[in-house]
């Protein structure tokens, strides 16, 4: 039976990218080996679609691209049974596993992006670390997600392709941000917002302005997978991709402290949500590009 026949023809398929993690867990199996596990989560957005999640344990002697590609195909089949289209992109965030995941994904026709924009997967991993693994036989006490994911690269200046005419650090209410799906934008990437968050919470972000190149700047940013803004050594940085770090600008000590305070307040009260907006000018109301970012503890 072909994959196309798994879902009735008159039913509209749901669509979302995938976020994949294939790694060992803090559990020692009866054979004395650490448990390996494949987790797949669909990327959440403003659509309200239920998240597709899929998990499978891997025998310790089969941790290879062959097992992984077969398991990815199983997941694809199951997703289609549940009414999902094939994912256009698969994001993986562990640098140590990117080669194996890419090799396995290619065998089943999937494109892999090396990216930390795997917020749905991070949330699921955090929940499993708290509520699932500690209740399993053989559990080893300690975090599943290391505090240092790979090597932290030194920031490099933003490339010419992303430099606008000017920039400003700004904020908008979370209530306004909830309406983002209604905005007209050529490029965007939005995230779900928890209902429990206060509508008046101020969400910090970066506004980039370019009178003649706003659309080109937006197109470039859409390809680098922006993750979060942060302040280090009086510099405003942008984490992106799997391990990229861009220097946005140098700031005075006082202003850097102000920006850092805004970012920390959002992390405390706004679920770590941030944004980057690209416009032709400060007076322009519309966005050429708009990205919601997220700062969570275990992104390094």
N, C-alpha and C positions, 0 to 999 in steps of 0.2 A: 504494500500500500504506500503510495507516495505521501510526502509530507503535506502536500497541498490538500489532500483529502481528509486531513485530520479535523478541520473546522468547516461547518456548513458554509456554503458559498454566499448566503445572504447575510451572514453575520460579519459586522465590521471588526477587523482585527485591531487589537491594542498595540501601541508602539512605544518602545523605550529602549535606550541603550542598556548595556549590561556593565556591572562592576564585579570583578572576579578576584578572589583570593584563594590561592592554593599554597598551604603552608602547614607546618606542624602546630599542634595545640598542646596546652599544658596538662596532658593526660598520658600516663604510661599504661599501655595495653598489657594484656596477660602474657604476651611474648617478650615483655621487657623493653619494647620499642615505643618511641613517642608516636602518638596518633597524628596522622596526616589527614587533612580534610579539604575538600573543595567546597567553597561557598560562592554562590552567585546571587546577586540582587539586581533587580532592575533599577534604573535611575529614577528617582522621584522628582516630580515637578509640580506645577500648579494644577495639573489636569484632574487630580483627585482619583486617578486610577489606583486600584489596589496593587501593592508592590508584588512582583514575581520574585519568589525566593526558592532556592534549590540548594540542597546540601548532599554530600556523599563522602563517606569515609574511604580513604585509600590505604590499602595494605602497605606496610613499610617497605616491602620488597618490590613494590610496583610504582614507586615515585618516579615517573618518567613521562615523556610527552605522549607515548602510546596510550597509557592509561588515561591521561588527561584528555586527549582528543576524543577517545571513545566516550568518556564521561560528559564532555561538552556536547557531543551529539545526542546523548541521552537527555541532557537538559534542554536542548533545542526542541527535541520531540515533545517533551513534557510541556514546554512553554506554548508550543503550537496547539496542543490539546486544550490548553487553558485559554486559547484565543489570542495569543500574542504573535505579532510579526517577528521575523528574524531581526535581531538587533543589528543596527547599522554599524555600531562601534562597541568595542569591549575595552573597558578601562582596567588597567592593573597598576597598583601603586608600589608593590615591593620590587625594588631594583634587583634583588637576588633571584627573583623568579621570572623576570621579564622574558628571558631567552626561551625558557621551557614553555611558558604560556603562549608566546608568539608562535613557536613551532607547532604547538598543538592546535591553536586557533586557525592557523593557515590550512591545516588538513581538513577542517570543516567549513572553510570559506568565510571566516570571521576576521575583521580588521581590528587590530589591537592598538590602543593608545596608551602610552606610558604617562599616567596622570594621577595626581592626588585628588582630583575632583570625584572622589568615590565616597561621598558623604553618606549615602544610604547604606553602603556596605560598612563604613566605620560605625555607624549607629547600631547596626545589627551585631557587629563584633563586640561592641561595648556591652550590649544587652546579654550576649552569650557569655561573656567573661564574668558578668555579675550573677546571672540566673541559671545558666546551663552547666558550664564546665565544673563549677565547684560541687555540683551534686552528682558528678560522675565518679565511678570507682577509678582509682589511680590518679586522681587530680593532684597536680603539683601547685602549691600556693605560689602566686606571683602573677604579674601582668602578662596577658597574652600579647599585648602590643608594646614593644620596646620603646623606651623614651627617646631613643635615638634611632631613627629609621635611615639607615645608610649614612653616607658621608654628607655633612652639611657643606655645600659649596659656598665659596665666597661670592658675594653679589657683584654683578657686572652692570655697567651703565645700560639703561634702556637703549635698544637699537634705534637707529634713525626712523625705522618704519613705525615706531610707536611714540615718537616725540611730537606732541602737538605744539600749538602756539603758546599755550599757557595751561596751568592746572590750578585747582583749588581743592582743599580738603573740606568736605561738606557733610551734611547729615540730612536725613528725612525721617519722618515718623514711620513706625512700623505699619500703621494703618494705611498710609499712602503707598507703602511698598506692597501691600496686599493687592493693590489694583494694578500691579505691573503687567499682568497678563493681558490687560486691555489696552496697553500703550502700543502705539505704532513704532516698531523698531526693525531695522534691517537685520541686525545681529543681536542675539540675546541668549542668555542661559539663566533660568530662574530656578529657585529652590522652594520647597514647601515651607510654610511658616506655621509653627505650632499654634493651635487655637488658644492655648493657655497664656500666650505672651500678651502683654499690655499694648494696646493700640498706640499709646502715646510714647512708647519707648523710642528713643532716637537712635537710628542706625547710621553709623559713620561710613563714609565712602570717599572715593577720589573722583573728581570730575576733570576730564581732559577735554581741551578745546582746540579745534583746528578748523579754520574757516574754509580751507580748500581741500583738506585731506581727511575729514572726519570719517567718511565711509571707508577709505583705505585703511585708516588706523583701526577701525572696528573689525575689518576683515582680518587684519594681522593678529589682533588680540584673540579673535575666535579660534585661532590655530595654536595658541600657546597654553591653553588650559589654565587660566588664572585661578589661584587657590585662596590666597589670603594676603592682606596687608599687615605689616608689622613695623615696629620701630626698633632699630638697633643702632647704638652709637650715634644718636642724633641724625640718623638717616631713615627715610621712609623707603621700605623695601616691598617688593611684590614677589611672593612665592608663586611659582607656576610649574606646570608639567609634573614630572616625577621628582626632579631635584633641582630645577632652575631657580635662580634667585636674581631678581633685577633691582638695581638701584634706581628708584624714582627720582629722589632729590635729597640734597643735604638740607638740614634745617638748623635753626638756632637752638640752643639748649632749651630755652623756655618753650618755644613752639613745639619742639619734639616732645616735651613732657605733656603739653596739652593734647597733642594728637594721640600719644600713647594712652593717656587717661580715657579719651573717647573710645578707643579700641577696646580697652580693658572693661569699660562699662558695658559695651555691647556684648562682650564675652560673658559678663556676669548676668546681665538682664535681657539680652536679646538673642540668646542661643548662639552667640558668636557670629551672627550674620553681619556682613559688610557688603559694599557694592563698588563697582566701577561704572561710571557713565561717560559716554563720549558724545559731545555736542559740537555744533559749529561755533557757538559763542555762548557766553554766560547768560545772554538774554533769550536765547532760543529755548523754547519749552519742550521740544521733541528731542528724542535721543536717536542717534545713529546706531549706537550700540549700548547694551546694558547687561552687566553680569552681576549676579549675586554670588558673593564669596562666603566662606565660613572658616572661622578660626576655632579649632578644637584642640584639646590638650595634647593628643598623641600625633598631631601632624608636626613633623620636624623638618 
